[in-house]
Amino acid sequence: MARLGGAVLIAATALAGAGAQQKAEAASTLVFCSEGNPDNLAPALARTNTSFDAILHAYDTLVRFDAESKSIVPALAESWTISPDGTVYTFKLRPGVRFHDTPGYTPTRTLTSADVLFSFFRQWHRDHPYHSVGNGAYNYFNDLSMGSILKSIEAVDDLTVRFTLNRPQAPFLANLSMVFAAITSAEYADTMARRGTPELFDLEPVGTGAFQLLSYQKDSLLQYKAFEGHWAGRPPLDNLVFAITPNATVRLNRLQAGECHVMPYPNLTDLPKIRNSPSLTLLRQEGYNVAFLTFNVERKPLDDVRVRRALSMAIDKETLVDALYGDTGRTAKNPLPPTSWGYNDAITDIPYDPKGASQLLAEAGYANGFEIELWHMPVARPYMPAGKRAAEMMANDLAQVGVKTTLVTDDWSVYMKRLMNGDHQLGMIGWTGDNSDPDNFLYTLLSCEGARKGGGNMGKWCDRSFDDVIIEAKQTTDVAKRTALYHRAQEIFKDQAPWLPLAHSMVFMVLREEVKGYRMNPFGLHLFHRVDLAR
């Protein structure tokens, strides 16, 4: 039986108590070699999949997306009804759902409507006592325009909650399956506020999830234990450890040494070695993702569409994808992945044309080029296996048309926040869908609402004609009409070039042979609720 080794062994055995021997059986403790630090542990404040992985083990949402049936299914809400006009959603909560405790807090009640109201009112109402706690940047809530969509949220009784919308919203139910909509404890918040430590509400999470978070050490690990009282039953694993390991080569070495059981995002050059290892299993699926280079239109000269199109023409995407992805990726031309039902395959991509790029730059007044910063990701992501190498290749292409770049990066826990704040000029990033609705890409990443400082529209591009189309698409449930509108939105996007779509990728996971029951998530999450280890 494989045993945990090294620092991870010591970390995992801490779960057993101070008097325990520094030995732990892999049959009870699964170690996941994760790729980075979470940017936040609070559902309302988190922004990256790295954070979502950490949060979704400790919290639950009213509804969830079921990967097998590809539909929204009950979670904390055991059922719901929708009014004929699509503006009233009434949820019946499960009775008896328990919250976690902490060394300093023991819940006195189970889940009620008050917790649902608290979780949304905190993000919605500026006068809410917790609205400004933890910096009050509720980016997902705001990027989805939830504040203008919601008319009211009411507690009909302790186990019934009614959401009333100002207008129909086709993606509404799917959006409630997202992390920002996880349900938190109003009683715990009140307790922390009375003690004068409201900040601990976000730093020491109390949720209803299948695992209880025990500790987090930046750049080191997160430790969880199974929650015996989970409403869906106790998970098979006793303990779960996230060993934070940014380097993919180190992750693989730890996996092979038995120091962890699961790792994401292997180096593509290591795939043959992994396939030939009898103790490892390689999983793969087509990613619901897009990698892109965003142009911050608030920074000159990127406010000029001619410059944006010129830079798009200067970058050789085919060579980049061949070099970095091989047969595990394809070039992108749209902001949606090809597997999305809203994808417009009739779009003609902006061609690779350095000569045409130089001509456009000259027309825009930059015949001699200019200097610009090119930000790149510091970690591998499912949509971008080698951010720095991609940046170097793009910088070389841009130099051929007189554009001199300075490469910039930052720690992953703040990198995306800085792009959302508009600190960059050219910014490499990507997106894996939170749900299957095209709105999750087009509205979250490109709406005028998202173009505010801190919003998900990292190019800060606001085009009213584009915005009108995607808002109209949200307000009808007719799939044919929505598809036509999303096709039109992609035409506007291509004409205005607010970013350069780079690639769509395959996604890989590597498991040790003793891991049982792990399934890849279509939205790039790493979830261990149903996973066990051979005993």
Disulfide bonds with the S-S distance in Angstrom:
Cys448-Cys462 1.99
